[in-house]
């Protein structure tokens, strides 16, 4: 998946990962992560290398998701 590619389709992600996601290497953040998050399995691992989508932000991000703890 590429941040410069077509918009991410939740149905395509679900089609590619019908049993959910166990590990997701995060270096984009933003909309990409928002679409992946609901597909993470319990105890999934998410190593974070960077959040490139927010590098040029002029304000702090607001919470867009609720935690499934």
N, C-alpha and C positions, 0 to 999 in steps of 0.2 A: 504494500500500500504506500502511496506517496502523497504528501501534502499538496503537491502540484497537480495531482491527477483529478479526474472527475469527482464530484461530491460522493462521499461515502454513503452507500445505501445500507441501512440496517438489515434489510432482507437479504442482501448479498453476503453480509457478514454472518448472518444466521445460517445461510446456505453453506458457507465455507466452514462454519464451526457449529454444526447442529447439536453437539454435546457440550457446548460452552468452551471457554478458554481457560487453560491452566497456567500459562505463562505469557506475558505480554511485555515486550521490551519497549519502553516509552521514551521517545525523544522528540515528540511533536506537541502533545498536549492539545488543548482547545477542543474543537469539534471532533477530531479523530478520537481522542480519549473519551469524550462524552458518548460516542457511539459504541465503543468497545466495553465500557464499564458495565452495562447491564448484562453482558455476556460472560463476565468473569465468574468462574466457578468458586464455590466456597474454598478457602485456603489457596486461591490463585496467587501467583507471585508476579509482581510488577517492578522489575528493576527500572529505575528512572535515571536516564543519562542527561536529559535536558528537556526543556519545554519551549521549543523554538517558536511556537505560535504566539508566545507572549513576550518575546525578546524586545519588540519595539513598542510595547504597551506604554501608555502614558499614565495609567491609573492601575491600582490594584484590582485583581479580578474579584468578582462577586461569586458567592457559592451558587452553583447551578444544579447540584445533585444532593441527594440525601444519602447518608451512610447506611449500609446494610451490615451493621456490626452484630 
